[in-house]
């Protein structure tokens, strides 16, 4: 069963409560999403570290229930 955009956003926000999260369904199939996450928690962290924080928030769903996630992250400007 595919994950909804709301489920993905909820998981990210539960791990990063101060984050601004924007989720788009790229293919309309509930399997391919783009996520843009802006969080103060990312300040001073590399892009790889930021992405790792988001993947950890998704609790191992990547590659399983959540097939593909095009991820962009940044600290607030």
DSSP file (Angstrom, degrees, kcal/mol; ACC not computed):
  #  RESIDUE AA STRUCTURE BP1 BP2  ACC     N-H-->O    O-->H-N    N-H-->O    O-->H-N    TCO  KAPPA ALPHA  PHI   PSI    X-CA   Y-CA   Z-CA
    1    1 A X              0   0    0      0, 0.0    29,-0.0     0, 0.0     0, 0.0   0.000 360.0 360.0 360.0 123.6    0.0    0.0    0.0
    2    2 A X        -     0   0    0     27,-0.1     2,-0.3     1,-0.1    29,-0.1  -0.226 360.0-114.0 -66.2 156.5    1.6    3.3   -1.1
    3    3 A X        -     0   0    0     27,-0.6     2,-0.2    62,-0.5    -1,-0.1  -0.640  27.2-126.5 -86.5 147.9    2.2    6.1    1.4
    4    4 A X     >  -     0   0    0     -2,-0.3     4,-2.1     1,-0.1     5,-0.2  -0.555  20.9-114.5 -88.7 160.7    0.3    9.4    1.1
    5    5 A X  H  > S+     0   0    0      1,-0.2     4,-2.7     2,-0.2     5,-0.2   0.878 119.0  55.5 -58.4 -38.3    1.9   12.8    1.0
    6    6 A X  H  > S+     0   0    0      2,-0.2     4,-2.5     1,-0.2    -1,-0.2   0.878 106.0  50.5 -64.5 -38.3    0.3   13.6    4.3
    7    7 A X  H  > S+     0   0    0      2,-0.2     4,-2.2     1,-0.2    -1,-0.2   0.921 111.8  47.2 -64.6 -43.9    1.9   10.5    5.9
    8    8 A X  H  X S+     0   0    0     -4,-2.1     4,-2.2     1,-0.2    -2,-0.2   0.944 113.7  47.7 -62.8 -47.9    5.4   11.4    4.6
    9    9 A X  H  X S+     0   0    0     -4,-2.7     4,-2.8     1,-0.2    -1,-0.2   0.908 111.1  51.9 -59.4 -43.0    5.0   15.0    5.8
   10   10 A X  H  X S+     0   0    0     -4,-2.5     4,-1.8     1,-0.2    -1,-0.2   0.889 109.2  49.3 -62.0 -41.2    3.7   13.8    9.2
   11   11 A X  H  X S+     0   0    0     -4,-2.2     4,-1.3     2,-0.2    -1,-0.2   0.913 113.6  46.0 -66.0 -42.4    6.7   11.5    9.7
   12   12 A X  H  X S+     0   0    0     -4,-2.2     4,-2.6     1,-0.2     3,-0.3   0.929 113.7  48.8 -65.8 -44.5    9.2   14.2    8.8
   13   13 A X  H  < S+     0   0    0     -4,-2.8    -1,-0.2     1,-0.2    -2,-0.2   0.793 105.7  57.5 -68.8 -26.9    7.5   16.8   11.0
   14   14 A X  H  < S+     0   0    0     -4,-1.8     3,-0.3    -5,-0.2    -1,-0.2   0.861 116.0  36.1 -70.9 -32.3    7.4   14.4   14.0
   15   15 A X  H  < S+     0   0    0     -4,-1.3     2,-0.3    -3,-0.3    -2,-0.2   0.796 132.9  29.0 -85.6 -31.3   11.2   14.0   13.8
   16   16 A X  S >< S+     0   0    0     -4,-2.6     3,-2.2    -5,-0.2    -1,-0.2  -0.694  71.8 176.0-129.0  76.4   11.8   17.7   12.8
   17   17 A X  T 3  S+     0   0    0     -3,-0.3    -1,-0.1    -2,-0.3    -4,-0.1   0.740  78.5  52.4 -60.8 -25.7    8.9   19.6   14.4
   18   18 A X  T 3  S+     0   0    0      2,-0.1    -1,-0.3     0, 0.0    22,-0.2   0.372  88.1 116.5 -91.3   6.6   10.2   23.0   13.3
   19   19 A X    <   -     0   0    0     -3,-2.2     2,-0.6    -6,-0.2    20,-0.2  -0.421  61.5-138.6 -77.9 146.9   10.5   22.0    9.6
   20   20 A X  E     -A   38   0A   0     18,-3.0    18,-2.5    -2,-0.1     2,-0.5  -0.937  30.0-168.3 -96.5 124.8    8.7   23.4    6.7
   21   21 A X  E     -A   37   0A   0     -2,-0.6     2,-0.5    16,-0.2    16,-0.2  -0.965  16.2-177.2-124.5 127.7    7.8   20.4    4.5
   22   22 A X  E     -A   36   0A   0     14,-2.3    14,-2.6    -2,-0.5     2,-0.4  -0.988   9.1-172.0-123.2 122.7    6.4   20.5    1.0
   23   23 A X  E     -A   35   0A   0     -2,-0.5     2,-0.4    12,-0.2    12,-0.2  -0.942   2.6-173.2-116.8 133.2    5.6   17.1   -0.6
   24   24 A X  E     -A   34   0A   0     10,-2.8    10,-2.7    -2,-0.4     2,-0.8  -0.989  24.3-134.1-124.9 136.8    4.6   16.6   -4.3
   25   25 A X  E     -A   33   0A   0     -2,-0.4     8,-0.3     8,-0.2    -2,-0.0  -0.803  22.6-168.1 -86.4 109.0    3.4   13.4   -5.9
   26   26 A X  S    S+     0   0    0      6,-2.4    -1,-0.2    -2,-0.8     7,-0.2   0.832  80.1  22.9 -72.4 -34.5    5.5   13.3   -9.1
   27   27 A X  S    S-     0   0    0      5,-0.9    -1,-0.2     0, 0.0     6,-0.1   0.456  97.8-119.5-114.4  -4.0    3.7   10.6  -11.0
   28   28 A X  S    S+     0   0    0      4,-0.3    -2,-0.1     1,-0.1     5,-0.1   0.661  89.6 103.4  73.1  14.9    0.3   10.6   -9.4
   29   29 A X  S    S-     0   0    0      3,-0.2   -27,-0.1     0, 0.0    -1,-0.1   0.405  90.1-118.6-111.3   1.4    0.8    7.0   -8.3
   30   30 A X  S    S+     0   0    0      2,-0.2   -27,-0.6   -28,-0.1    37,-0.2   0.637  99.6  81.8  71.9  11.6    1.6    7.4   -4.6
   31   31 A X  S    S+     0   0    0      1,-0.2    37,-2.3   -29,-0.1     2,-0.6   0.613  80.1  55.5-119.2 -23.4    5.0    5.9   -5.2
   32   32 A X  E     + b   0  68A   0     35,-0.2    -6,-2.4    34,-0.1    -5,-0.9  -0.932  66.7 166.8-123.7 108.9    7.2    8.7   -6.5
   33   33 A X  E     -Ab  25  69A   0     35,-2.6    37,-3.2    -2,-0.6     2,-0.4  -0.826  28.7-146.8-121.2 156.6    7.4   11.9   -4.4
   34   34 A X  E     -Ab  24  70A   0    -10,-2.7   -10,-2.8    -2,-0.3     2,-0.4  -0.987  20.2-167.5-116.2 134.7    9.5   15.0   -4.2
   35   35 A X  E     -Ab  23  71A   0     35,-2.9    37,-2.6    -2,-0.4     2,-0.5  -0.984  11.4-168.0-125.5 132.8   10.1   16.5   -0.8
   36   36 A X  E     -Ab  22  72A   0    -14,-2.6   -14,-2.3    -2,-0.4     2,-0.5  -0.982  15.1-174.9-117.0 119.1   11.5   20.0    0.0
   37   37 A X  E     -Ab  21  73A   0     35,-2.6    37,-1.8    -2,-0.5     2,-0.5  -0.964  10.9-174.6-123.2 124.2   12.4   20.3    3.7
   38   38 A X  E     +Ab  20  74A   0    -18,-2.5   -18,-3.0    -2,-0.5     2,-0.3  -0.977  19.3 159.6-117.0 121.9   13.6   23.5    5.4
   39   39 A X    >   -     0   0    0     35,-1.8     3,-1.8    -2,-0.5     4,-0.2  -0.996  47.8-137.9-146.4 137.4   14.6   23.1    9.0
   40   40 A X  G >  S+     0   0    0     -2,-0.3     3,-1.6     1,-0.3    -1,-0.1   0.765 103.9  72.5 -58.9 -24.0   16.8   25.1   11.5
   41   41 A X  G 3  S+     0   0    0      1,-0.3    -1,-0.3    -3,-0.1    34,-0.1   0.694  88.4  62.6 -64.2 -17.9   18.1   21.6   12.6
   42   42 A X  G X  S+     0   0    0     -3,-1.8     3,-2.4    32,-0.2    -1,-0.3   0.588  73.1 123.5 -83.7 -10.6   20.0   21.5    9.2
   43   43 A X  T <  S+     0   0    0     -3,-1.6     3,-0.1     1,-0.3    -3,-0.0  -0.268  83.9   6.3 -56.7 130.0   22.2   24.6   10.1
   44   44 A X  T 3  S+     0   0    0      1,-0.3     2,-0.3    31,-0.0    -1,-0.3   0.466 105.2 117.7  78.1   1.4   25.9   23.7    9.8
   45   45 A X    <   -     0   0    0     -3,-2.4    -1,-0.3     1,-0.1    30,-0.1  -0.753  66.4-114.6-102.2 149.0   25.2   20.2    8.5
   46   46 A X     >  -     0   0    0     -2,-0.3     4,-2.5     1,-0.1     5,-0.2  -0.298  32.1-106.5 -71.3 163.8   26.2   18.9    5.1
   47   47 A X  H  > S+     0   0    0      1,-0.2     4,-2.6     2,-0.2     5,-0.2   0.897 123.0  53.1 -58.2 -41.0   23.6   18.0    2.4
   48   48 A X  H  > S+     0   0    0      1,-0.2     4,-2.4     2,-0.2    -1,-0.2   0.924 109.4  47.8 -61.4 -44.9   24.4   14.3    3.1
   49   49 A X  H  > S+     0   0    0      2,-0.2     4,-1.9     1,-0.2    -2,-0.2   0.896 111.5  51.2 -63.1 -40.0   23.8   14.8    6.8
   50   50 A X  H  X S+     0   0    0     -4,-2.5     4,-1.7     2,-0.2    -2,-0.2   0.931 111.3  46.7 -62.6 -46.0   20.5   16.7    6.2
   51   51 A X  H  X S+     0   0    0     -4,-2.6     4,-2.9     1,-0.2     5,-0.2   0.899 109.1  55.1 -64.0 -40.0   19.2   13.9    3.9
   52   52 A X  H  X S+     0   0    0     -4,-2.4     4,-2.6     1,-0.2    -1,-0.2   0.897 105.0  53.5 -59.5 -40.3   20.2   11.3    6.4
   53   53 A X  H  X S+     0   0    0     -4,-1.9     4,-1.7     2,-0.2    -1,-0.2   0.900 111.2  45.7 -61.4 -40.9   18.1   13.1    9.1
   54   54 A X  H  X S+     0   0    0     -4,-1.7     4,-1.3     2,-0.2    -2,-0.2   0.927 112.1  50.2 -69.5 -44.2   15.1   13.0    6.8
   55   55 A X  H  <>S+     0   0    0     -4,-2.9     5,-0.8     1,-0.2     6,-0.3   0.890 110.0  51.3 -61.3 -38.2   15.6    9.3    5.8
   56   56 A X  H ><5S+     0   0    0     -4,-2.6     3,-1.6     1,-0.2    -1,-0.2   0.882 105.4  56.1 -64.3 -37.2   15.9    8.5    9.5
   57   57 A X  H 3<5S+     0   0    0     -4,-1.7    -1,-0.2     1,-0.3    -2,-0.2   0.817 100.4  59.6 -62.5 -29.6   12.6   10.4   10.1
   58   58 A X  T ><5S-     0   0    0     -4,-1.3     3,-1.6    -3,-0.2    -1,-0.3   0.434 103.5-137.2 -83.1   1.5   11.0    8.1    7.5
   59   59 A X  T < 5 -     0   0    0     -3,-1.6    -3,-0.1     1,-0.3    -2,-0.1   0.805  63.6 -47.6  53.7  43.0   11.9    5.1    9.7
   60   60 A X  T 3 <S+     0   0    0     -5,-0.8    -1,-0.3     1,-0.1     5,-0.2   0.628 103.0 123.0  79.2  11.4   13.2    2.7    7.0
   61   61 A X    X > +     0   0    0     -3,-1.6     5,-2.3    -6,-0.3     3,-1.8   0.728  42.4 106.7 -78.1 -20.6   10.2    3.2    4.7
   62   62 A X  B 3 5S+c   66   0B   0      1,-0.3     5,-0.2    -7,-0.2     3,-0.1  -0.338  89.4  11.3 -60.8 135.3   12.5    4.2    1.8
   63   63 A X  T 3 5S+     0   0    0      3,-2.5    -1,-0.3     1,-0.2     4,-0.2   0.262 130.4  56.5  82.0 -13.8   12.8    1.6   -0.9
   64   64 A X  T < 5S-     0   0    0     -3,-1.8    -1,-0.2     2,-0.4    -2,-0.1   0.525 125.4  -3.1-109.1-101.9   10.0   -0.4    0.7
   65   65 A X  T   5S+     0   0    0      1,-0.2     2,-0.8    -5,-0.2   -62,-0.5   0.872 136.0  54.7 -62.1 -37.6    6.6    1.3    1.2
   66   66 A X  B   <S-c   62   0B   0     -5,-2.3    -3,-2.5     1,-0.2    -2,-0.4  -0.869  72.9-175.5-101.4 106.0    8.0    4.5   -0.2
   67   67 A X        +     0   0    0     -2,-0.8     2,-0.4     1,-0.2    -1,-0.2   0.942  62.3   5.9 -72.5 -50.8    9.5    3.7   -3.5
   68   68 A X  E     -b   32   0A   0    -37,-2.3   -35,-2.6    -6,-0.1     2,-0.4  -0.995  55.2-178.2-143.8 133.6   11.2    6.9   -4.6
   69   69 A X  E     -b   33   0A   0     -2,-0.4     2,-0.8   -37,-0.2   -35,-0.2  -0.956  14.7-156.1-134.8 115.3   11.8   10.3   -2.9
   70   70 A X  E     -b   34   0A   0    -37,-3.2   -35,-2.9    -2,-0.4     2,-0.4  -0.821  30.0-162.4 -87.5 111.7   13.5   13.2   -4.7
   71   71 A X  E     +b   35   0A   0     -2,-0.8     2,-0.4   -37,-0.2   -35,-0.2  -0.838  23.6 175.5-112.0 130.9   14.7   15.1   -1.7
   72   72 A X  E     -b   36   0A   0    -37,-2.6   -35,-2.6    -2,-0.4     2,-0.3  -0.998  13.4-179.9-126.1 137.2   15.9   18.7   -1.3
   73   73 A X  E     +b   37   0A   0     -2,-0.4     2,-0.3   -37,-0.2   -35,-0.2  -0.935   7.0 161.1-133.4 154.4   16.9   20.1    2.0
   74   74 A X  E     -b   38   0A   0    -37,-1.8   -35,-1.8    -2,-0.3     2,-0.2  -0.964  36.7-113.1-164.6 156.8   18.1   23.4    3.4
   75   75 A X        -     0   0    0     -2,-0.3   -35,-0.2   -33,-0.2   -37,-0.0  -0.611  56.0 -86.4 -82.8 154.5   18.5   25.5    6.6
   76   76 A X              0   0    0     -2,-0.2    -1,-0.1     1,-0.1   -37,-0.0  -0.296 360.0 360.0 -60.5 146.8   16.3   28.6    6.7
   77   77 A X              0   0    0     -3,-0.1    -1,-0.1     0, 0.0    -2,-0.0   0.441 360.0 360.0 -94.4 360.0   18.0   31.6    5.1
